[in-house]
Every structure is written in C-alpha cells, then in structure tokens.
Amino acid sequence: MTSTWASTRPSHKPTPSKHRAFSSVSSASSWGTLLTDSSTSPTSTCRPCHHRCKSVPNPKHKEPTQIQIHPLISYNPHNLAFPSLQWDIRQDLTSARRITPAGLTVPLALGELNVEATYPRAWNARIVIAPLGAPSSHTLGLLLGPTTPPLTLDKSKSGTAITLKDVLTAVHEYLRVPVKRAQYDHACERVAECMRSAAGANAGKELVSKAFYGRCKESAGIADVERAQGVRRVDCLGDAVVWAGAWAVYMRDEGSKEWTWEMRVAVMPKPR
C-alpha cells in the first residue's frame, strides 16, 4: 500500500541559497533560465489531440473556435512580469490583488470574480499548470507522474458557465493536495532533469524542500501545522508561486476531427 507523503517531511532542510501573440521571452528561476515552449508560454497553439476533452464546438471542424480568456486572469502581452492578477497561488483568494490601468495595485472588488472566465462561455475545461517557459514535458501533471489526475472543471449540470472564481479556486485547491511518496520521487527526478543538474535527483529534492520550508515559514501562525501536513503539489513547482496568466491552446482529435481546447496556466517566481 502506498503511503501518503503528507505524513512525512523532506529528509533534509535546503541549504541557503487584449489577447495577441508576442515575441519569445525567458524567465529566470531556480529551474535555471527557462526557454519558452509552446505548451508553457502564451501563444496561439494548435496541435493534434489524442485524448478527448469537451470544448466549445466548431461545427465545420476546419478551424477551432477561438476562446478568449478574461483579461483579469489572462497574461499581459506587453510585460509577462506584470499580469493583471497579482496572486501568490499558495494563498487563498482573499490575498489576490489586481493592477489597474493606472498602475495601482488594489484589492479585488466584491463579486469581481463571479463573471464568466471565457468568451464564448464554457461549461467545462481542462487546466494545465506549469512554470512559465518550462519544457512541455514539465507541466505539473507530468512532474507528479501518470497516476496524478488532471485538473478539470465541469459545470455542465449546473447550467452556469465557468467563472473566474471557479478557475482560481480549482487551481488553488489542486495545488494544496498533499503528494504521495511516489509522486514526490518522480517530481524530484523530473525537476532535476529540467535543471540539467549533475547532482541528479538530489537537486530536485533540494528545490522541492526549499519550496516546502519556505511555504511553511510564510504560513503565519500555522507553520507547524503546515510542516506536519508535508509536501503539497505546489511545492513541486519550486519558487514558481505567482500567477503569470492563462491562455487557450487548441487541439484536434485525429479520429473525430473535432477541435478541443485546454486552459494553460503559467506561474512564475516572485519579483525580487
């Protein structure tokens, strides 16, 4: 029987240490210098799809229906470092802020998140999370291994479309889930591969441990409680803990020839 890694802490503490296309960028973090990739950088991407995920259909099956993400959670096409939504994904939504057109950072207004997240409206979506610019093989789901369920939203039975609050709440809750030991080991190995470190899996463990202890330290008043809960999915993202933006990626099912889409969510390190 696989034990839950949440019951165990890391074996060591880390040592100190509008929607349009735009040009490629890179972002520096503990992963190293991350090169942009079609899966984890905001671009209009279409590719074959070998799995089914429900979408806004296009009856002609020739071109995908273009999905626009609400500007509040979308990426900033002018400066990736300053998305409209300012949010540490480790914290609940009460801590989220937004940047006004005048450049001011203000709290979210009451009810501001209760608007539809996409246009056209969507009732279901698959959400893929990854550090901004990381290789496509290092999305969070792939880091944790094949047994990790995908993050999906399905409101088809409710009669209401997916809202901003639905998306952000789902991301936060998904990242708060404790990881099992096998997922932890798999993530450390894949992170080390992405870092191209000669230290192997130990480099990945160092990064995850640093993220774990850093998160616990910042949990004012409940640091001991957080440590006792162990490593969570968000820790496997290293220092990429700030919302960077969301965009749509389109895929075509080779069998039915129907277009489907995914919402890609990028996270990045806190500004230094």
C-alpha positions as CSV (number, residue, x, y, z in Angstrom):
1,M,0.0,0.0,0.0
2,T,1.4,3.4,-1.0
3,S,1.8,5.7,2.0
4,T,0.9,9.3,1.8
5,W,3.9,11.6,1.6
6,A,2.0,14.2,3.5
7,S,2.7,12.2,6.7
8,T,6.5,12.7,6.2
9,R,8.5,15.8,5.8
10,P,11.5,16.2,3.5
11,S,14.6,14.3,4.8
12,H,16.7,17.5,4.9
13,K,16.3,21.2,5.0
14,P,17.6,23.1,2.0
15,T,20.9,24.9,2.0
16,P,20.6,28.7,1.9
17,S,21.0,29.7,-1.2
18,K,-6.3,42.2,-25.0
19,H,-5.2,38.7,-26.5
20,R,-2.5,38.7,-29.1
21,A,0.8,37.0,-29.9
22,F,4.1,38.4,-28.8
23,S,7.8,37.6,-29.1
24,S,9.6,34.9,-27.1
25,V,10.9,35.7,-23.7
26,S,12.8,33.8,-20.9
27,S,12.3,33.8,-17.2
28,A,15.0,33.1,-14.6
29,S,14.1,31.0,-11.6
30,S,15.6,28.1,-9.5
31,W,14.8,26.0,-12.5
32,G,17.6,27.9,-14.3
33,T,16.9,30.1,-17.4
34,L,13.7,28.8,-18.8
35,L,13.3,28.8,-22.5
36,T,9.9,29.4,-23.9
37,D,7.8,26.5,-25.1
38,S,4.6,26.3,-26.9
39,S,2.9,24.5,-24.0
40,T,4.0,26.7,-21.2
41,S,4.4,30.1,-22.9
42,P,1.4,32.1,-24.1
43,T,1.0,31.5,-27.9
44,S,-1.9,30.6,-30.1
45,T,-1.1,26.9,-30.4
46,C,-3.0,24.2,-32.4
47,R,-1.8,20.6,-32.4
48,P,-3.2,17.0,-32.9
49,C,-5.1,15.7,-29.9
50,H,-5.1,12.0,-28.9
51,H,-7.4,12.4,-25.9
52,R,-10.9,13.9,-25.6
53,C,-11.8,16.9,-23.5
54,K,-15.0,18.8,-24.0
55,S,-14.9,22.1,-25.7
56,V,-16.9,24.9,-27.4
57,P,-17.6,23.0,-30.7
58,N,-17.0,24.3,-34.2
59,P,-19.5,22.5,-36.5
60,K,-17.3,22.9,-39.6
61,H,-14.4,21.1,-37.9
62,K,-12.0,23.2,-40.0
63,E,-10.8,25.8,-37.5
64,P,-11.0,25.9,-33.7
65,T,-13.5,28.2,-32.0
66,Q,-11.3,31.0,-30.6
67,I,-11.5,31.1,-26.8
68,Q,-10.8,34.4,-25.2
69,I,-9.7,34.3,-21.5
70,H,-11.0,37.1,-19.3
71,P,-8.3,39.9,-19.1
72,L,-8.1,39.7,-15.3
73,I,-6.6,36.2,-15.4
74,S,-5.0,36.3,-18.8
75,Y,-1.3,37.0,-19.4
76,N,-0.1,40.5,-20.0
77,P,1.0,40.6,-23.7
78,H,3.1,43.7,-23.0
79,N,5.0,42.5,-20.0
80,L,4.8,38.9,-18.7
81,A,6.2,40.0,-15.3
82,F,3.1,42.2,-14.6
83,P,-0.1,40.2,-15.2
84,S,-3.3,42.0,-14.2
85,L,-3.9,39.4,-11.4
86,Q,-1.3,39.7,-8.6
87,W,-1.7,36.4,-6.6
88,D,0.6,34.1,-4.7
89,I,-1.1,30.8,-5.6
90,R,-0.1,29.3,-2.2
91,Q,-2.5,31.8,-0.5
92,D,-6.3,31.9,-0.7
93,L,-8.1,34.3,-2.9
94,T,-8.6,36.9,-0.2
95,S,-4.9,37.8,-0.8
96,A,-5.3,38.4,-4.5
97,R,-4.9,41.9,-6.0
98,R,-5.2,43.4,-9.4
99,I,-3.3,46.1,-11.3
100,T,-5.4,49.0,-12.5
101,P,-4.8,50.7,-15.9
102,A,-3.2,53.5,-13.9
103,G,-0.7,51.0,-12.5
104,L,-2.1,50.9,-9.0
105,T,-2.4,47.6,-7.1
106,V,-5.9,47.3,-5.5
107,P,-7.9,44.6,-3.7
108,L,-10.4,42.7,-5.8
109,A,-13.9,44.2,-5.6
110,L,-16.7,42.2,-4.1
111,G,-18.2,39.9,-6.8
112,E,-15.4,40.7,-9.3
113,L,-14.6,37.0,-9.7
114,N,-18.2,36.0,-10.3
115,V,-18.0,36.8,-14.0
116,E,-17.5,34.3,-16.8
117,A,-13.9,33.2,-17.3
118,T,-14.1,32.8,-21.1
119,Y,-15.8,34.1,-24.2
120,P,-17.6,32.3,-25.6
121,R,-18.7,30.9,-22.3
122,A,-17.5,27.4,-21.4
123,W,-19.1,24.8,-19.1
124,N,-16.1,22.5,-18.8
125,A,-12.4,22.9,-19.2
126,R,-9.1,21.0,-18.6
127,I,-6.5,23.2,-16.9
128,V,-2.8,22.5,-17.2
129,I,-0.3,24.2,-14.8
130,A,3.4,24.8,-15.4
131,P,6.2,27.2,-14.6
132,L,6.4,29.9,-17.2
133,G,8.6,28.8,-20.1
134,A,9.3,25.3,-18.7
135,P,9.6,22.5,-21.3
136,S,6.3,20.9,-22.2
137,S,7.4,17.7,-20.5
138,H,7.4,19.5,-17.2
139,T,3.9,20.6,-16.6
140,L,2.8,19.9,-13.0
141,G,0.8,16.8,-14.0
142,L,3.8,15.2,-15.8
143,L,6.1,16.1,-12.9
144,L,3.9,14.2,-10.5
145,G,3.6,11.2,-12.7
146,P,0.9,9.3,-14.7
147,T,-1.2,8.4,-11.6
148,T,-2.0,12.1,-10.9
149,P,-5.5,13.0,-12.1
150,P,-5.8,16.1,-14.4
151,L,-7.4,19.3,-13.2
152,T,-10.8,19.6,-14.8
153,L,-13.8,21.8,-14.3
154,D,-17.3,20.6,-15.3
155,K,-20.3,22.8,-14.7
156,S,-22.5,21.3,-17.4
157,K,-25.1,20.1,-14.9
158,S,-25.3,23.4,-13.1
159,G,-26.5,25.4,-16.0
160,T,-23.9,28.1,-15.3
161,A,-20.7,28.8,-17.2
162,I,-17.2,28.6,-15.6
163,T,-16.4,31.8,-13.7
164,L,-13.1,33.4,-12.7
165,K,-13.7,32.2,-9.2
166,D,-14.2,28.7,-10.4
167,V,-10.8,28.7,-12.2
168,L,-8.8,30.3,-9.4
169,T,-10.4,28.2,-6.7
170,A,-9.8,25.0,-8.6
171,V,-6.2,25.9,-9.2
172,H,-5.6,26.7,-5.5
173,E,-7.3,23.5,-4.3
174,Y,-5.5,21.3,-6.8
175,L,-2.1,22.7,-5.7
176,R,-2.9,22.2,-2.0
177,V,-3.3,18.4,-2.3
178,P,-0.5,16.5,-0.4
179,V,1.7,14.4,-2.6
180,K,2.4,10.7,-2.2
181,R,5.9,9.4,-1.8
182,A,6.0,8.0,-5.4
183,Q,4.8,11.4,-6.8
184,Y,7.5,13.2,-4.7
185,D,10.2,10.9,-6.0
186,H,9.0,11.2,-9.6
187,A,8.8,15.0,-9.4
188,C,12.3,15.4,-7.9
189,E,13.7,13.3,-10.8
190,R,11.9,15.3,-13.4
191,V,12.7,18.7,-11.9
192,A,16.4,17.7,-11.8
193,E,16.2,16.8,-15.5
194,C,14.7,20.2,-16.2
195,M,17.5,21.9,-14.2
196,R,20.1,19.8,-16.1
197,S,21.9,19.4,-12.8
198,A,24.8,16.9,-12.5
199,A,23.6,16.3,-8.9
200,G,20.7,14.2,-10.3
201,A,17.5,13.7,-8.2
202,N,19.2,15.4,-5.2
203,A,19.0,18.7,-7.0
204,G,15.3,18.2,-7.4
205,K,14.9,17.3,-3.7
206,E,16.8,20.4,-2.8
207,L,14.4,22.6,-4.8
208,V,11.2,21.0,-3.5
209,S,12.5,21.1,0.1
210,K,13.3,24.7,-0.2
211,A,9.9,25.4,-1.5
212,F,8.3,23.3,1.2
213,Y,10.1,25.0,4.1
214,G,9.7,28.4,2.5
215,R,5.9,27.9,2.3
216,C,5.7,26.7,5.9
217,K,7.7,29.7,7.1
218,E,5.4,32.1,5.4
219,S,2.3,30.5,6.9
220,A,1.9,32.9,9.7
221,G,0.8,31.3,12.9
222,I,0.4,27.8,11.4
223,A,3.9,26.9,10.3
224,D,4.0,23.8,12.5
225,V,0.6,22.7,11.1
226,E,1.8,23.1,7.6
227,R,5.0,21.2,8.2
228,A,3.0,18.3,9.7
229,Q,0.9,18.1,6.5
230,G,4.0,17.5,4.4
231,V,4.8,18.3,0.8
232,R,2.0,19.6,-1.4
233,R,1.7,19.7,-5.1
234,V,2.6,23.4,-5.2
235,D,6.0,22.7,-3.6
236,C,6.9,20.7,-6.8
237,L,6.8,24.0,-8.7
238,G,9.8,25.3,-6.7
239,D,9.8,29.1,-6.5
240,A,7.2,29.5,-9.3
241,V,4.4,30.5,-7.0
242,V,3.0,33.7,-8.6
243,W,0.2,33.7,-11.1
244,A,1.6,34.7,-14.6
245,G,-1.5,34.3,-16.7
246,A,-3.8,31.9,-18.6
247,W,-4.4,31.3,-22.3
248,A,-6.1,28.8,-24.5
249,V,-4.4,26.0,-26.5
250,Y,-6.3,24.2,-29.3
251,M,-6.1,20.5,-30.2
252,R,-7.8,18.5,-33.0
253,D,-8.9,14.9,-32.3
254,E,-7.5,12.8,-35.1
255,G,-10.4,10.5,-35.0
256,S,-13.5,12.7,-34.9
257,K,-11.7,15.7,-36.4
258,E,-13.3,17.9,-33.7
259,W,-11.4,20.7,-32.1
260,T,-10.9,20.8,-28.3
261,W,-9.1,23.2,-26.0
262,E,-7.2,23.4,-22.8
263,M,-6.6,26.3,-20.5
264,R,-2.9,26.7,-19.8
265,V,-1.9,28.4,-16.6
266,A,1.6,29.7,-16.1
267,V,3.2,30.5,-12.7
268,M,6.5,32.4,-12.1
269,P,8.9,33.3,-9.3
270,K,8.1,36.3,-7.0
271,P,9.7,39.5,-8.2
272,R,13.0,40.1,-6.4
